[in-house]
Amino acid sequence: MSRFEKKTVVITGASRGIGAAIAKRFSQEGASLVVSANEESVHSVADEIKRDGGRAIAFVGDVTHKASVVALYDAAEAAFGSVDVSIQNAGVITIARIENMTEAEWDKVMAVNTKGVFLCAQEAISRMRKHKRGGRIISTASGQAREGFIFTPHYAASKMGVVGITQSLAKEVATEKITVNAFCPGIIETDMWAYNDHAWGKLLGDYAPGELMKEWVEGIPMKRAGTGEDVAGLVAFLASDDAAYITGQTINVDGGLIMS
Ligand SMILES: NC(=O)c1ccc[n+]([C@@H]2O[C@H](COP(=O)([O-])OP(=O)(O)OC[C@H]3O[C@@H](n4cnc5c(N)ncnc54)[C@H](O)[C@@H]3O)[C@@H](O)[C@H]2O)c1
């Protein structure tokens, strides 16, 4: 399969977890990749892609700073000419009772998960408009964009914000062959989920490591946690020509955890 031959894909939060899995999937389907994260280890994802015969550059930057986001898309255009698909995936979470949640936690989660999506989408769309070749804007929301979970009001607000950004931008660029969509992973086995298991587990009871995850996975109709590859399949579809008439949508990829 080479659905994305001659396409350039920028993806944030690609040093590990869901983002790294999405990047590898696009590379397997022929895309040139710009993998970005706020940690140096993102270089090893680009190296792995290149070792497997793909094309990739790594960019270390912070999605909460406009100048860093501009530099990311500049680097993508310098390396590969244009940006066809922009995937806003960088995200952070903290878990705390309301009385212990700090203003700094609120600000950070909103800055990465919501402002970061806005800044990247803004930069990608302005460049897609210039090139007049259309494009795809795809952002990572969460099951928490459907229903807030306990002890994470900032995260729920930040991910519901991603849905709002998606709908508003989809309307603005609808006649320009640029689609704007988001997706909601459920329980996906990554570093973030390991933190969730530990932090929620401490507040919700005396859970041993892995126990809370096990209990929540039992509540998934498919009875298994998701993988980065499960998510990557949906994202590749949304980026493909087959999804040309889909815009402004937010799609769950969660084994049936939330049905909406
Ligand atoms: N794992 C899950 O169960 C789950 C469920 C729903 C939604 N999500 C969302 O999926 C996305 C990826 O999650 P994951 O589980 O792979 O997380 P992860 O913690 O494994 O990876 C997070 C990535 O975001 C990057 N990042 C964090 N802050 C950044 C910043 N300021 N600038 C640039 N990059 C930054 C990190 O470097 C890393 O690459 C996130 O948006 C997360 O909220 C995850």
The ligand as an ORCA input file, in Angstrom:
! r2SCAN-3c Opt
* xyz 0 1
  N      -2.951      6.748     26.067
  C      -4.248      6.914     26.135
  O      -4.968      6.058     26.686
  C      -4.910      8.140     25.559
  C      -6.306      8.205     25.593
  C      -6.945      9.313     25.053
  C      -6.195     10.330     24.472
  N      -4.846     10.250     24.459
  C      -4.117     11.358     23.822
  O      -3.270     10.842     22.820
  C      -2.126     11.693     22.658
  C      -0.864     10.875     22.757
  O      -0.876     10.226     24.023
  P       0.148      9.075     24.445
  O      -0.633      8.159     25.306
  O       0.897      8.577     23.269
  O       1.087      9.967     25.418
  P       2.630      9.888     25.807
  O       2.724     10.537     27.155
  O       3.186      8.535     25.608
  O       3.293     10.872     24.707
  C       3.046     12.256     24.732
  C       3.816     12.922     23.612
  O       3.529     14.340     23.639
  C       4.756     15.056     23.636
  N       4.590     16.358     24.289
  C       4.137     16.613     25.552
  N       4.167     17.941     25.787
  C       4.607     18.542     24.651
  C       4.857     19.891     24.270
  N       4.648     20.926     25.106
  N       5.316     20.142     23.008
  C       5.544     19.122     22.144
  N       5.337     17.821     22.457
  C       4.884     17.544     23.692
  C       5.748     14.137     24.350
  O       7.091     14.469     24.050
  C       5.332     12.785     23.765
  O       5.899     12.628     22.478
  C      -2.268     12.782     23.714
  O      -2.858     13.934     23.139
  C      -3.212     12.160     24.725
  O      -3.904     13.130     25.472
  C      -4.181      9.183     24.990
*
